Every structure is written in structure tokens, then in C-alpha cells.
Amino acid sequence: MSNTEQEIERLVEEISRAIQRGPADQRDELRSYASSLINDIATGAPVPPSQTSGQTERRPFGLVAAGLALLVIGAGFALMIPPIGLTLMALGVVLAIWGGIAGWWTTRGDDVQAGNQGRR
């Protein structure tokens, strides 16, 4: 039997002793509570914070997509109402460039921090 299995059996015996020490009229409730806690632990698999933080750091590239969308919409409006269409196209270009710079800056900051950690 592995160390992990022995540890689990020891913990189960400890839980059993704790339940036996409890009041006789509450033992069924305590067993049910212990069972539900173990069930929650066994079935629940929380996502580590490191995985979720990597997804939120790439957010500036959404600005590039919004800028490109404005550029396309502005091109359509430019055929019907040129001043509004050209304004939307200009805003789209500015937003796409801004998003590109922000995305580059974010990834550059990660690279610089990783480089600094390697030099320590």
C-alpha cells in the first residue's frame, strides 16, 4: 500500500473517531456532513490562478479587433456617407495601432521581467 493510501486511511479513521466523540443524536448528521465534504473535495477541481491570469493579460489585442471592425464598418459608411465613414475608418486605424502597441508593450514587459529574473 502506498503512502498516499495509508494517509487517506489514517484520515478516515481520524474522522470516524471524531464522529464517535460527538453527541449520539448528531452522529448521522456528522457522517453525512463528512461524506459531503469528501465528495466535494473529490469532485471539485479548482483552476489554479496561474492559468486564469495568463488569459487576462492578453486583453489589449481586443483593441486591435475592435479597430479592424471599425475600419470595415467605416469603409461601408464611406460609400454612403463619406464624412462619417472616413471618421470611423480613422478611429479604427488609431484603435488598431493603439491595441497593437499595448499588446506589444504587455508582452515586452513579460519578456523584460523574465529576463531580469534570469540575471539574479
N, C-alpha and C positions, 0 to 999 in steps of 0.2 A: 504494500500500500504506500502511495506517495505521501510526501509531507503535506501537500495541499489537502488530500483526503483526510489525513489524520487531524489536521487543523479544523476542517469542517465538522468532523465527528466530535471533536472536543467542544466546539462552539455549540453544537446541537445539545450535547449533554449539559452544558452550562445553561442554555435556555431552558431545558427541561427542569433543572434544579431550581431555577428562578421561578418558574411557573408553580412548582410544588411548594415553594416557600410562600406563595401568595395565598390569599384567602380562598377557602374551598369553594365558595359560591361564585368566584370570579375566574376560576381556572379555565373554564370553557372559553370565556371571552379572551383571556390571555393567550390561550393556544391559537385561537382564531386570529388575534392581532399579530402574534409572532409569525403565523403562517402567511398572512397577507404581506407583512414586511419582507419576508424572504422571497415571496412571489414577486413583489415589486422590484426587488434588487435583481432577481434572476432574469426578469423580462425587460427591465428598463436598461437602455444603453445610451446614456447621455453622450452628446457630441463634445469632444474636447474643445476648449476655447481657441486653441491654435488653428483649428480648421475653419472656424467661422470668421476669425479675424482676417484671414487671407482673402476671403471673398469680399469684405467691405473695403479693403484697401484699393481695389481696382476701380472704384467708383468713377473717377474722372473720365474714363473712356465713354461713359454715358453721355457726356457733354459732346463728344465727337459725333455720336449717333444723332443726338438732337440737332446739332449743327448741320449735319448732312440732310436730315429730314427737312429743316427749314430751307435749305438750299434747293431741294427738289420742289417743295411747295412754292417757294418764291419763283422758281422757273415757270411753274404753271400759272401763277398770278401775273408774271411778267408778260405773258401773252395776252391776258385780258385787261389788266390794269397795271401798266408798266411802272409807275412810281412805287406802288405798294409791293409789287413783285421784286423790283430791284432792291428795295429796302430789306425785304425778307431774305433775299439772297445774300446781301451784305452781312446781315445779322448771322446768317447761317455760317458764312465763311469765318467770321470773327469767333463764333461759338466753337466751331470745329477746331480752329487754331488754338483757342484757349484750352479746350479739352485735351488736345494733343500735348500742349506744353505742360499742363497739370499732370497728365498721365506719365509723361517722361520724367517730370520732377519727382513724382512719387516713387517711381521705380529707381530713379537715380539715388534718391535718399536711402532706399533699402540697400542698394549696392554699396553706397558710401559707408553706411552703418556696418554692413557685413565686412567690408574691408578694414574698418577701424578695429573690429573685434579680432580679426586675424592678426593684427600687428601687436596686440597687447601681450 
